Amino acid sequence: MGIKRWMRKIFRRGEIDCPQVRGMSSDFLEDDLRPSSRTMINAHLRICPSCAAFIKSLASTITLLGRLPKSKPPPTLKRTIRDLIENRK
Ligand SMILES: [Zn+2]
């Protein structure tokens, strides 16, 4: 839903800020973003150590969950990530 408006807002600014990076972090790690969005996030991570650390801790959580004998992430993954995001505020 509102994702297209959100994307337009991002592209108009030509850059994304920390809340946007964190909001898209699960999609970023699940490789569920457009290449252009990935590029912007990667660019942000290079200049923002706090988001880089955030993504890194999220990635290790997902790696941990990836060891489960399921090919798809469990339905609780998104909630786990959301909890992580909330706790880092
Ligand atoms: Zn940031």
PDB file of the backbone (N, CA, C, O) and the ligand in Angstrom, with CONECT records:
HET     ZN  A 101       1
ATOM      1  N   MET A   1       0.870  -1.207   0.000  1.00  0.00           N
ATOM      2  CA  MET A   1       0.000   0.000   0.000  1.00  0.00           C
ATOM      3  C   MET A   1       0.886   1.228   0.000  1.00  0.00           C
ATOM      4  O   MET A   1       1.942   1.032  -0.601  1.00  0.00           O
ATOM      5  N   GLY A   2       0.768   2.245   0.427  1.00  0.00           N
ATOM      6  CA  GLY A   2       1.496   3.512   0.389  1.00  0.00           C
ATOM      7  C   GLY A   2       2.962   3.480  -0.016  1.00  0.00           C
ATOM      8  O   GLY A   2       3.657   4.494   0.052  1.00  0.00           O
ATOM      9  N   ILE A   3       3.433   2.295  -0.443  1.00  0.00           N
ATOM     10  CA  ILE A   3       4.861   2.160  -0.739  1.00  0.00           C
ATOM     11  C   ILE A   3       5.279   3.012  -1.927  1.00  0.00           C
ATOM     12  O   ILE A   3       6.389   3.545  -1.940  1.00  0.00           O
ATOM     13  N   LYS A   4       4.408   3.150  -2.932  1.00  0.00           N
ATOM     14  CA  LYS A   4       4.789   3.927  -4.112  1.00  0.00           C
ATOM     15  C   LYS A   4       4.963   5.404  -3.773  1.00  0.00           C
ATOM     16  O   LYS A   4       5.867   6.073  -4.273  1.00  0.00           O
ATOM     17  N   ARG A   5       4.081   5.889  -2.916  1.00  0.00           N
ATOM     18  CA  ARG A   5       4.194   7.291  -2.520  1.00  0.00           C
ATOM     19  C   ARG A   5       5.491   7.493  -1.740  1.00  0.00           C
ATOM     20  O   ARG A   5       6.188   8.497  -1.882  1.00  0.00           O
ATOM     21  N   TRP A   6       5.778   6.498  -0.914  1.00  0.00           N
ATOM     22  CA  TRP A   6       6.982   6.530  -0.107  1.00  0.00           C
ATOM     23  C   TRP A   6       8.220   6.551  -0.998  1.00  0.00           C
ATOM     24  O   TRP A   6       9.156   7.319  -0.779  1.00  0.00           O
ATOM     25  N   MET A   7       8.195   5.670  -2.024  1.00  0.00           N
ATOM     26  CA  MET A   7       9.319   5.584  -2.948  1.00  0.00           C
ATOM     27  C   MET A   7       9.511   6.905  -3.688  1.00  0.00           C
ATOM     28  O   MET A   7      10.633   7.380  -3.863  1.00  0.00           O
ATOM     29  N   ARG A   8       8.379   7.491  -4.124  1.00  0.00           N
ATOM     30  CA  ARG A   8       8.474   8.770  -4.835  1.00  0.00           C
ATOM     31  C   ARG A   8       9.133   9.816  -3.957  1.00  0.00           C
ATOM     32  O   ARG A   8       9.961  10.605  -4.413  1.00  0.00           O
ATOM     33  N   LYS A   9       8.751   9.807  -2.694  1.00  0.00           N
ATOM     34  CA  LYS A   9       9.304  10.763  -1.742  1.00  0.00           C
ATOM     35  C   LYS A   9      10.809  10.564  -1.630  1.00  0.00           C
ATOM     36  O   LYS A   9      11.585  11.519  -1.603  1.00  0.00           O
ATOM     37  N   ILE A  10      11.198   9.292  -1.565  1.00  0.00           N
ATOM     38  CA  ILE A  10      12.622   8.973  -1.455  1.00  0.00           C
ATOM     39  C   ILE A  10      13.371   9.457  -2.686  1.00  0.00           C
ATOM     40  O   ILE A  10      14.418  10.095  -2.581  1.00  0.00           O
ATOM     41  N   PHE A  11      12.814   9.141  -3.867  1.00  0.00           N
ATOM     42  CA  PHE A  11      13.522   9.486  -5.088  1.00  0.00           C
ATOM     43  C   PHE A  11      13.578  10.994  -5.296  1.00  0.00           C
ATOM     44  O   PHE A  11      14.557  11.522  -5.822  1.00  0.00           O
ATOM     45  N   ARG A  12      12.523  11.677  -4.882  1.00  0.00           N
ATOM     46  CA  ARG A  12      12.517  13.120  -5.065  1.00  0.00           C
ATOM     47  C   ARG A  12      13.644  13.747  -4.263  1.00  0.00           C
ATOM     48  O   ARG A  12      14.301  14.683  -4.720  1.00  0.00           O
ATOM     49  N   ARG A  13      13.862  13.224  -3.065  1.00  0.00           N
ATOM     50  CA  ARG A  13      14.913  13.769  -2.228  1.00  0.00           C
ATOM     51  C   ARG A  13      16.285  13.306  -2.696  1.00  0.00           C
ATOM     52  O   ARG A  13      17.298  13.954  -2.435  1.00  0.00           O
ATOM     53  N   GLY A  14      16.300  12.166  -3.395  1.00  0.00           N
ATOM     54  CA  GLY A  14      17.564  11.657  -3.874  1.00  0.00           C
ATOM     55  C   GLY A  14      18.410  11.026  -2.790  1.00  0.00           C
ATOM     56  O   GLY A  14      19.534  10.593  -3.043  1.00  0.00           O
ATOM     57  N   GLU A  15      17.876  10.972  -1.590  1.00  0.00           N
ATOM     58  CA  GLU A  15      18.619  10.310  -0.521  1.00  0.00           C
ATOM     59  C   GLU A  15      17.617   9.815   0.508  1.00  0.00           C
ATOM     60  O   GLU A  15      16.459  10.233   0.507  1.00  0.00           O
ATOM     61  N   ILE A  16      18.056   8.939   1.372  1.00  0.00           N
ATOM     62  CA  ILE A  16      17.145   8.439   2.390  1.00  0.00           C
ATOM     63  C   ILE A  16      17.741   8.727   3.759  1.00  0.00           C
ATOM     64  O   ILE A  16      18.958   8.831   3.916  1.00  0.00           O
ATOM     65  N   ASP A  17      16.869   8.852   4.736  1.00  0.00           N
ATOM     66  CA  ASP A  17      17.374   9.118   6.074  1.00  0.00           C
ATOM     67  C   ASP A  17      17.304   7.847   6.929  1.00  0.00           C
ATOM     68  O   ASP A  17      16.837   6.800   6.482  1.00  0.00           O
ATOM     69  N   CYS A  18      17.776   7.972   8.158  1.00  0.00           N
ATOM     70  CA  CYS A  18      17.923   6.790   9.010  1.00  0.00           C
ATOM     71  C   CYS A  18      16.606   6.039   9.241  1.00  0.00           C
ATOM     72  O   CYS A  18      16.589   4.815   9.108  1.00  0.00           O
ATOM     73  N   PRO A  19      15.507   6.716   9.580  1.00  0.00           N
ATOM     74  CA  PRO A  19      14.253   5.955   9.785  1.00  0.00           C
ATOM     75  C   PRO A  19      13.821   5.191   8.546  1.00  0.00           C
ATOM     76  O   PRO A  19      13.256   4.102   8.653  1.00  0.00           O
ATOM     77  N   GLN A  20      14.082   5.751   7.374  1.00  0.00           N
ATOM     78  CA  GLN A  20      13.715   5.070   6.133  1.00  0.00           C
ATOM     79  C   GLN A  20      14.599   3.849   5.909  1.00  0.00           C
ATOM     80  O   GLN A  20      14.123   2.794   5.489  1.00  0.00           O
ATOM     81  N   VAL A  21      15.882   4.003   6.191  1.00  0.00           N
ATOM     82  CA  VAL A  21      16.799   2.864   6.055  1.00  0.00           C
ATOM     83  C   VAL A  21      16.351   1.735   6.986  1.00  0.00           C
ATOM     84  O   VAL A  21      16.283   0.572   6.588  1.00  0.00           O
ATOM     85  N   ARG A  22      16.049   2.100   8.227  1.00  0.00           N
ATOM     86  CA  ARG A  22      15.661   1.067   9.200  1.00  0.00           C
ATOM     87  C   ARG A  22      14.313   0.464   8.848  1.00  0.00           C
ATOM     88  O   ARG A  22      14.082  -0.726   9.067  1.00  0.00           O
ATOM     89  N   GLY A  23      13.423   1.284   8.302  1.00  0.00           N
ATOM     90  CA  GLY A  23      12.129   0.775   7.896  1.00  0.00           C
ATOM     91  C   GLY A  23      12.226  -0.217   6.736  1.00  0.00           C
ATOM     92  O   GLY A  23      11.394  -1.114   6.607  1.00  0.00           O
ATOM     93  N   MET A  24      13.239  -0.050   5.904  1.00  0.00           N
ATOM     94  CA  MET A  24      13.388  -0.937   4.742  1.00  0.00           C
ATOM     95  C   MET A  24      14.419  -2.030   4.998  1.00  0.00           C
ATOM     96  O   MET A  24      14.720  -2.821   4.104  1.00  0.00           O
ATOM     97  N   SER A  25      14.962  -2.077   6.215  1.00  0.00           N
ATOM     98  CA  SER A  25      16.093  -2.963   6.461  1.00  0.00           C
ATOM     99  C   SER A  25      15.751  -4.439   6.276  1.00  0.00           C
ATOM    100  O   SER A  25      16.582  -5.210   5.795  1.00  0.00           O
ATOM    101  N   SER A  26      14.535  -4.838   6.654  1.00  0.00           N
ATOM    102  CA  SER A  26      14.199  -6.261   6.498  1.00  0.00           C
ATOM    103  C   SER A  26      14.087  -6.622   5.025  1.00  0.00           C
ATOM    104  O   SER A  26      14.550  -7.682   4.604  1.00  0.00           O
ATOM    105  N   ASP A  27      13.469  -5.738   4.238  1.00  0.00           N
ATOM    106  CA  ASP A  27      13.385  -5.982   2.797  1.00  0.00           C
ATOM    107  C   ASP A  27      14.776  -5.958   2.161  1.00  0.00           C
ATOM    108  O   ASP A  27      15.076  -6.727   1.248  1.00  0.00           O
ATOM    109  N   PHE A  28      15.601  -5.066   2.662  1.00  0.00           N
ATOM    110  CA  PHE A  28      16.977  -4.972   2.162  1.00  0.00           C
ATOM    111  C   PHE A  28      17.712  -6.294   2.364  1.00  0.00           C
ATOM    112  O   PHE A  28      18.364  -6.795   1.448  1.00  0.00           O
ATOM    113  N   LEU A  29      17.604  -6.850   3.552  1.00  0.00           N
ATOM    114  CA  LEU A  29      18.322  -8.085   3.865  1.00  0.00           C
ATOM    115  C   LEU A  29      17.682  -9.302   3.206  1.00  0.00           C
ATOM    116  O   LEU A  29      18.350 -10.303   2.946  1.00  0.00           O
ATOM    117  N   GLU A  30      16.392  -9.205   2.942  1.00  0.00           N
ATOM    118  CA  GLU A  30      15.727 -10.309   2.258  1.00  0.00           C
ATOM    119  C   GLU A  30      15.818 -10.160   0.743  1.00  0.00           C
ATOM    120  O   GLU A  30      15.224 -10.938  -0.003  1.00  0.00           O
ATOM    121  N   ASP A  31      16.568  -9.155   0.298  1.00  0.00           N
ATOM    122  CA  ASP A  31      16.766  -8.924  -1.118  1.00  0.00           C
ATOM    123  C   ASP A  31      15.435  -8.682  -1.823  1.00  0.00           C
ATOM    124  O   ASP A  31      15.188  -9.193  -2.916  1.00  0.00           O
ATOM    125  N   ASP A  32      14.596  -7.901  -1.181  1.00  0.00           N
ATOM    126  CA  ASP A  32      13.239  -7.688  -1.663  1.00  0.00           C
ATOM    127  C   ASP A  32      13.021  -6.234  -2.070  1.00  0.00           C
ATOM    128  O   ASP A  32      11.898  -5.731  -2.029  1.00  0.00           O
ATOM    129  N   LEU A  33      14.098  -5.566  -2.461  1.00  0.00           N
ATOM    130  CA  LEU A  33      14.006  -4.158  -2.844  1.00  0.00           C
ATOM    131  C   LEU A  33      14.413  -3.973  -4.288  1.00  0.00           C
ATOM    132  O   LEU A  33      15.108  -4.810  -4.863  1.00  0.00           O
ATOM    133  N   ARG A  34      13.977  -2.873  -4.868  1.00  0.00           N
ATOM    134  CA  ARG A  34      14.446  -2.535  -6.203  1.00  0.00           C
ATOM    135  C   ARG A  34      15.937  -2.228  -6.131  1.00  0.00           C
ATOM    136  O   ARG A  34      16.429  -1.747  -5.110  1.00  0.00           O
ATOM    137  N   PRO A  35      16.654  -2.507  -7.217  1.00  0.00           N
ATOM    138  CA  PRO A  35      18.098  -2.217  -7.226  1.00  0.00           C
ATOM    139  C   PRO A  35      18.399  -0.768  -6.864  1.00  0.00           C
ATOM    140  O   PRO A  35      19.392  -0.482  -6.195  1.00  0.00           O
ATOM    141  N   SER A  36      17.534   0.150  -7.309  1.00  0.00           N
ATOM    142  CA  SER A  36      17.796   1.561  -7.020  1.00  0.00           C
ATOM    143  C   SER A  36      17.691   1.841  -5.517  1.00  0.00           C
ATOM    144  O   SER A  36      18.441   2.655  -4.978  1.00  0.00           O
ATOM    145  N   SER A  37      16.758   1.160  -4.850  1.00  0.00           N
ATOM    146  CA  SER A  37      16.633   1.339  -3.410  1.00  0.00           C
ATOM    147  C   SER A  37      17.833   0.740  -2.690  1.00  0.00           C
ATOM    148  O   SER A  37      18.346   1.314  -1.730  1.00  0.00           O
ATOM    149  N   ARG A  38      18.267  -0.407  -3.162  1.00  0.00           N
ATOM    150  CA  ARG A  38      19.440  -1.043  -2.560  1.00  0.00           C
ATOM    151  C   ARG A  38      20.647  -0.128  -2.672  1.00  0.00           C
ATOM    152  O   ARG A  38      21.423   0.019  -1.727  1.00  0.00           O
ATOM    153  N   THR A  39      20.794   0.485  -3.839  1.00  0.00           N
ATOM    154  CA  THR A  39      21.925   1.384  -4.063  1.00  0.00           C
ATOM    155  C   THR A  39      21.897   2.535  -3.069  1.00  0.00           C
ATOM    156  O   THR A  39      22.927   2.915  -2.512  1.00  0.00           O
ATOM    157  N   MET A  40      20.699   3.089  -2.851  1.00  0.00           N
ATOM    158  CA  MET A  40      20.596   4.224  -1.930  1.00  0.00           C
ATOM    159  C   MET A  40      20.897   3.795  -0.498  1.00  0.00           C
ATOM    160  O   MET A  40      21.543   4.522   0.257  1.00  0.00           O
ATOM    161  N   ILE A  41      20.424   2.610  -0.137  1.00  0.00           N
ATOM    162  CA  ILE A  41      20.701   2.136   1.216  1.00  0.00           C
ATOM    163  C   ILE A  41      22.189   1.878   1.389  1.00  0.00           C
ATOM    164  O   ILE A  41      22.783   2.264   2.396  1.00  0.00           O
ATOM    165  N   ASN A  42      22.787   1.224   0.400  1.00  0.00           N
ATOM    166  CA  ASN A  42      24.226   0.974   0.469  1.00  0.00           C
ATOM    167  C   ASN A  42      24.999   2.278   0.613  1.00  0.00           C
ATOM    168  O   ASN A  42      25.957   2.367   1.382  1.00  0.00           O
ATOM    169  N   ALA A  43      24.570   3.288  -0.137  1.00  0.00           N
ATOM    170  CA  ALA A  43      25.239   4.584  -0.069  1.00  0.00           C
ATOM    171  C   ALA A  43      25.087   5.181   1.332  1.00  0.00           C
ATOM    172  O   ALA A  43      26.029   5.759   1.875  1.00  0.00           O
ATOM    173  N   HIS A  44      23.899   5.034   1.906  1.00  0.00           N
ATOM    174  CA  HIS A  44      23.659   5.562   3.247  1.00  0.00           C
ATOM    175  C   HIS A  44      24.525   4.831   4.278  1.00  0.00           C
ATOM    176  O   HIS A  44      25.085   5.446   5.185  1.00  0.00           O
ATOM    177  N   LEU A  45      24.624   3.504   4.119  1.00  0.00           N
ATOM    178  CA  LEU A  45      25.381   2.712   5.087  1.00  0.00           C
ATOM    179  C   LEU A  45      26.855   3.097   5.101  1.00  0.00           C
ATOM    180  O   LEU A  45      27.532   2.971   6.121  1.00  0.00           O
ATOM    181  N   ARG A  46      27.340   3.567   3.960  1.00  0.00           N
ATOM    182  CA  ARG A  46      28.750   3.959   3.886  1.00  0.00           C
ATOM    183  C   ARG A  46      29.015   5.226   4.686  1.00  0.00           C
ATOM    184  O   ARG A  46      30.128   5.440   5.164  1.00  0.00           O
ATOM    185  N   ILE A  47      28.002   6.061   4.831  1.00  0.00           N
ATOM    186  CA  ILE A  47      28.215   7.339   5.532  1.00  0.00           C
ATOM    187  C   ILE A  47      27.589   7.341   6.915  1.00  0.00           C
ATOM    188  O   ILE A  47      27.745   8.311   7.656  1.00  0.00           O
ATOM    189  N   CYS A  48      26.876   6.265   7.285  1.00  0.00           N
ATOM    190  CA  CYS A  48      26.153   6.278   8.558  1.00  0.00           C
ATOM    191  C   CYS A  48      26.486   5.029   9.377  1.00  0.00           C
ATOM    192  O   CYS A  48      25.859   3.985   9.199  1.00  0.00           O
ATOM    193  N   PRO A  49      27.471   5.135  10.274  1.00  0.00           N
ATOM    194  CA  PRO A  49      27.900   3.979  11.070  1.00  0.00           C
ATOM    195  C   PRO A  49      26.769   3.380  11.907  1.00  0.00           C
ATOM    196  O   PRO A  49      26.742   2.170  12.132  1.00  0.00           O
ATOM    197  N   SER A  50      25.850   4.205  12.363  1.00  0.00           N
ATOM    198  CA  SER A  50      24.806   3.685  13.238  1.00  0.00           C
ATOM    199  C   SER A  50      23.830   2.791  12.467  1.00  0.00           C
ATOM    200  O   SER A  50      23.389   1.763  12.981  1.00  0.00           O
ATOM    201  N   CYS A  51      23.497   3.182  11.240  1.00  0.00           N
ATOM    202  CA  CYS A  51      22.653   2.320  10.416  1.00  0.00           C
ATOM    203  C   CYS A  51      23.424   1.085   9.960  1.00  0.00           C
ATOM    204  O   CYS A  51      22.856  -0.002   9.866  1.00  0.00           O
ATOM    205  N   ALA A  52      24.703   1.246   9.679  1.00  0.00           N
ATOM    206  CA  ALA A  52      25.520   0.112   9.260  1.00  0.00           C
ATOM    207  C   ALA A  52      25.547  -0.938  10.368  1.00  0.00           C
ATOM    208  O   ALA A  52      25.438  -2.135  10.101  1.00  0.00           O
ATOM    209  N   ALA A  53      25.692  -0.482  11.613  1.00  0.00           N
ATOM    210  CA  ALA A  53      25.710  -1.405  12.751  1.00  0.00           C
ATOM    211  C   ALA A  53      24.349  -2.060  12.925  1.00  0.00           C
ATOM    212  O   ALA A  53      24.247  -3.240  13.258  1.00  0.00           O
ATOM    213  N   PHE A  54      23.314  -1.276  12.694  1.00  0.00           N
ATOM    214  CA  PHE A  54      21.955  -1.793  12.808  1.00  0.00           C
ATOM    215  C   PHE A  54      21.717  -2.920  11.797  1.00  0.00           C
ATOM    216  O   PHE A  54      21.224  -3.989  12.155  1.00  0.00           O
ATOM    217  N   ILE A  55      22.067  -2.673  10.554  1.00  0.00           N
ATOM    218  CA  ILE A  55      21.899  -3.672   9.490  1.00  0.00           C
ATOM    219  C   ILE A  55      22.740  -4.905   9.788  1.00  0.00           C
ATOM    220  O   ILE A  55      22.312  -6.033   9.545  1.00  0.00           O
ATOM    221  N   LYS A  56      23.930  -4.683  10.312  1.00  0.00           N
ATOM    222  CA  LYS A  56      24.826  -5.799  10.604  1.00  0.00           C
ATOM    223  C   LYS A  56      24.219  -6.716  11.675  1.00  0.00           C
ATOM    224  O   LYS A  56      24.265  -7.940  11.549  1.00  0.00           O
ATOM    225  N   SER A  57      23.651  -6.118  12.724  1.00  0.00           N
ATOM    226  CA  SER A  57      23.066  -6.945  13.781  1.00  0.00           C
ATOM    227  C   SER A  57      21.823  -7.666  13.271  1.00  0.00           C
ATOM    228  O   SER A  57      21.540  -8.798  13.662  1.00  0.00           O
ATOM    229  N   LEU A  58      21.092  -6.996  12.399  1.00  0.00           N
ATOM    230  CA  LEU A  58      19.914  -7.613  11.789  1.00  0.00           C
ATOM    231  C   LEU A  58      20.336  -8.786  10.902  1.00  0.00           C
ATOM    232  O   LEU A  58      19.699  -9.840  10.899  1.00  0.00           O
ATOM    233  N   ALA A  59      21.412  -8.584  10.157  1.00  0.00           N
ATOM    234  CA  ALA A  59      21.900  -9.630   9.257  1.00  0.00           C
ATOM    235  C   ALA A  59      22.330 -10.863  10.032  1.00  0.00           C
ATOM    236  O   ALA A  59      22.098 -11.988   9.589  1.00  0.00           O
ATOM    237  N   SER A  60      22.961 -10.660  11.194  1.00  0.00           N
ATOM    238  CA  SER A  60      23.397 -11.826  11.950  1.00  0.00           C
ATOM    239  C   SER A  60      22.199 -12.567  12.533  1.00  0.00           C
ATOM    240  O   SER A  60      22.233 -13.790  12.671  1.00  0.00           O
ATOM    241  N   THR A  61      21.144 -11.836  12.875  1.00  0.00           N
ATOM    242  CA  THR A  61      19.904 -12.479  13.329  1.00  0.00           C
ATOM    243  C   THR A  61      19.325 -13.349  12.224  1.00  0.00           C
ATOM    244  O   THR A  61      18.902 -14.480  12.465  1.00  0.00           O
ATOM    245  N   ILE A  62      19.311 -12.811  11.016  1.00  0.00           N
ATOM    246  CA  ILE A  62      18.747 -13.551   9.895  1.00  0.00           C
ATOM    247  C   ILE A  62      19.617 -14.759   9.555  1.00  0.00           C
ATOM    248  O   ILE A  62      19.104 -15.826   9.220  1.00  0.00           O
ATOM    249  N   THR A  63      20.934 -14.584   9.642  1.00  0.00           N
ATOM    250  CA  THR A  63      21.839 -15.711   9.401  1.00  0.00           C
ATOM    251  C   THR A  63      21.558 -16.833  10.393  1.00  0.00           C
ATOM    252  O   THR A  63      21.528 -18.011  10.036  1.00  0.00           O
ATOM    253  N   LEU A  64      21.355 -16.444  11.629  1.00  0.00           N
ATOM    254  CA  LEU A  64      21.029 -17.410  12.682  1.00  0.00           C
ATOM    255  C   LEU A  64      19.751 -18.159  12.332  1.00  0.00           C
ATOM    256  O   LEU A  64      19.690 -19.385  12.429  1.00  0.00           O
ATOM    257  N   LEU A  65      18.734 -17.410  11.925  1.00  0.00           N
ATOM    258  CA  LEU A  65      17.459 -18.027  11.568  1.00  0.00           C
ATOM    259  C   LEU A  65      17.587 -18.867  10.303  1.00  0.00           C
ATOM    260  O   LEU A  65      16.846 -19.829  10.102  1.00  0.00           O
ATOM    261  N   GLY A  66      18.549 -18.484   9.445  1.00  0.00           N
ATOM    262  CA  GLY A  66      18.762 -19.211   8.206  1.00  0.00           C
ATOM    263  C   GLY A  66      19.255 -20.622   8.429  1.00  0.00           C
ATOM    264  O   GLY A  66      19.182 -21.461   7.531  1.00  0.00           O
ATOM    265  N   ARG A  67      19.763 -20.893   9.633  1.00  0.00           N
ATOM    266  CA  ARG A  67      20.243 -22.245   9.931  1.00  0.00           C
ATOM    267  C   ARG A  67      19.095 -23.199  10.203  1.00  0.00           C
ATOM    268  O   ARG A  67      19.299 -24.412  10.250  1.00  0.00           O
ATOM    269  N   LEU A  68      17.909 -22.681  10.382  1.00  0.00           N
ATOM    270  CA  LEU A  68      16.755 -23.546  10.590  1.00  0.00           C
ATOM    271  C   LEU A  68      16.500 -24.357   9.323  1.00  0.00           C
ATOM    272  O   LEU A  68      16.770 -23.887   8.218  1.00  0.00           O
ATOM    273  N   PRO A  69      15.988 -25.554   9.478  1.00  0.00           N
ATOM    274  CA  PRO A  69      15.784 -26.425   8.308  1.00  0.00           C
ATOM    275  C   PRO A  69      14.608 -26.020   7.432  1.00  0.00           C
ATOM    276  O   PRO A  69      13.933 -26.869   6.851  1.00  0.00           O
ATOM    277  N   LYS A  70      14.374 -24.738   7.346  1.00  0.00           N
ATOM    278  CA  LYS A  70      13.306 -24.243   6.480  1.00  0.00           C
ATOM    279  C   LYS A  70      13.930 -23.389   5.396  1.00  0.00           C
ATOM    280  O   LYS A  70      14.885 -22.657   5.653  1.00  0.00           O
ATOM    281  N   SER A  71      13.405 -23.476   4.201  1.00  0.00           N
ATOM    282  CA  SER A  71      13.968 -22.661   3.135  1.00  0.00           C
ATOM    283  C   SER A  71      13.424 -21.239   3.204  1.00  0.00           C
ATOM    284  O   SER A  71      14.067 -20.298   2.739  1.00  0.00           O
ATOM    285  N   LYS A  72      12.243 -21.090   3.783  1.00  0.00           N
ATOM    286  CA  LYS A  72      11.661 -19.758   3.916  1.00  0.00           C
ATOM    287  C   LYS A  72      11.806 -19.277   5.354  1.00  0.00           C
ATOM    288  O   LYS A  72      11.776 -20.080   6.287  1.00  0.00           O
ATOM    289  N   PRO A  73      11.962 -17.968   5.535  1.00  0.00           N
ATOM    290  CA  PRO A  73      12.030 -17.447   6.902  1.00  0.00           C
ATOM    291  C   PRO A  73      10.719 -17.733   7.627  1.00  0.00           C
ATOM    292  O   PRO A  73       9.650 -17.699   7.018  1.00  0.00           O
ATOM    293  N   PRO A  74      10.799 -18.011   8.908  1.00  0.00           N
ATOM    294  CA  PRO A  74       9.568 -18.245   9.662  1.00  0.00           C
ATOM    295  C   PRO A  74       8.713 -16.983   9.705  1.00  0.00           C
ATOM    296  O   PRO A  74       9.240 -15.876   9.598  1.00  0.00           O
ATOM    297  N   PRO A  75       7.421 -17.136   9.858  1.00  0.00           N
ATOM    298  CA  PRO A  75       6.542 -15.954   9.856  1.00  0.00           C
ATOM    299  C   PRO A  75       6.847 -14.994  10.999  1.00  0.00           C
ATOM    300  O   PRO A  75       6.431 -13.835  10.969  1.00  0.00           O
ATOM    301  N   THR A  76       7.568 -15.471  12.002  1.00  0.00           N
ATOM    302  CA  THR A  76       7.892 -14.595  13.127  1.00  0.00           C
ATOM    303  C   THR A  76       9.064 -13.675  12.807  1.00  0.00           C
ATOM    304  O   THR A  76       9.348 -12.748  13.564  1.00  0.00           O
ATOM    305  N   LEU A  77       9.742 -13.922  11.699  1.00  0.00           N
ATOM    306  CA  LEU A  77      10.949 -13.149  11.402  1.00  0.00           C
ATOM    307  C   LEU A  77      10.679 -11.653  11.333  1.00  0.00           C
ATOM    308  O   LEU A  77      11.395 -10.847  11.927  1.00  0.00           O
ATOM    309  N   LYS A  78       9.632 -11.299  10.596  1.00  0.00           N
ATOM    310  CA  LYS A  78       9.333  -9.874  10.441  1.00  0.00           C
ATOM    311  C   LYS A  78       9.075  -9.228  11.805  1.00  0.00           C
ATOM    312  O   LYS A  78       9.478  -8.093  12.062  1.00  0.00           O
ATOM    313  N   ARG A  79       8.390  -9.981  12.670  1.00  0.00           N
ATOM    314  CA  ARG A  79       8.092  -9.415  13.982  1.00  0.00           C
ATOM    315  C   ARG A  79       9.375  -9.272  14.799  1.00  0.00           C
ATOM    316  O   ARG A  79       9.572  -8.281  15.502  1.00  0.00           O
ATOM    317  N   THR A  80      10.243 -10.281  14.692  1.00  0.00           N
ATOM    318  CA  THR A  80      11.530 -10.198  15.380  1.00  0.00           C
ATOM    319  C   THR A  80      12.286  -8.967  14.937  1.00  0.00           C
ATOM    320  O   THR A  80      12.843  -8.236  15.755  1.00  0.00           O
ATOM    321  N   ILE A  81      12.301  -8.744  13.637  1.00  0.00           N
ATOM    322  CA  ILE A  81      13.003  -7.591  13.093  1.00  0.00           C
ATOM    323  C   ILE A  81      12.353  -6.299  13.580  1.00  0.00           C
ATOM    324  O   ILE A  81      13.035  -5.339  13.939  1.00  0.00           O
ATOM    325  N   ARG A  82      11.016  -6.296  13.585  1.00  0.00           N
ATOM    326  CA  ARG A  82      10.306  -5.094  14.026  1.00  0.00           C
ATOM    327  C   ARG A  82      10.646  -4.806  15.495  1.00  0.00           C
ATOM    328  O   ARG A  82      10.845  -3.656  15.886  1.00  0.00           O
ATOM    329  N   ASP A  83      10.706  -5.866  16.290  1.00  0.00           N
ATOM    330  CA  ASP A  83      11.056  -5.691  17.700  1.00  0.00           C
ATOM    331  C   ASP A  83      12.452  -5.105  17.820  1.00  0.00           C
ATOM    332  O   ASP A  83      12.689  -4.204  18.625  1.00  0.00           O
ATOM    333  N   LEU A  84      13.375  -5.619  17.017  1.00  0.00           N
ATOM    334  CA  LEU A  84      14.745  -5.107  17.019  1.00  0.00           C
ATOM    335  C   LEU A  84      14.749  -3.621  16.698  1.00  0.00           C
ATOM    336  O   LEU A  84      15.432  -2.831  17.349  1.00  0.00           O
ATOM    337  N   ILE A  85      13.978  -3.257  15.686  1.00  0.00           N
ATOM    338  CA  ILE A  85      13.917  -1.858  15.272  1.00  0.00           C
ATOM    339  C   ILE A  85      13.370  -1.000  16.407  1.00  0.00           C
ATOM    340  O   ILE A  85      13.909   0.064  16.711  1.00  0.00           O
ATOM    341  N   GLU A  86      12.295  -1.477  17.029  1.00  0.00           N
ATOM    342  CA  GLU A  86      11.679  -0.717  18.122  1.00  0.00           C
ATOM    343  C   GLU A  86      12.684  -0.516  19.261  1.00  0.00           C
ATOM    344  O   GLU A  86      12.795   0.575  19.820  1.00  0.00           O
ATOM    345  N   ASN A  87      13.417  -1.593  19.594  1.00  0.00           N
ATOM    346  CA  ASN A  87      14.326  -1.524  20.716  1.00  0.00           C
ATOM    347  C   ASN A  87      15.530  -0.632  20.479  1.00  0.00           C
ATOM    348  O   ASN A  87      16.189  -0.193  21.422  1.00  0.00           O
ATOM    349  N   ARG A  88      15.809  -0.368  19.210  1.00  0.00           N
ATOM    350  CA  ARG A  88      16.986   0.446  18.902  1.00  0.00           C
ATOM    351  C   ARG A  88      16.638   1.934  18.862  1.00  0.00           C
ATOM    352  O   ARG A  88      17.533   2.766  18.709  1.00  0.00           O
ATOM    353  N   LYS A  89      15.384   2.279  18.994  1.00  0.00           N
ATOM    354  CA  LYS A  89      14.997   3.685  18.910  1.00  0.00           C
ATOM    355  C   LYS A  89      15.575   4.505  20.054  1.00  0.00           C
ATOM    356  O   LYS A  89      15.342   5.711  20.128  1.00  0.00           O
TER     357      LYS A  89
HETATM  358 ZN    ZN A 101      21.522   6.219   9.123  1.00  0.00          ZN2+
END
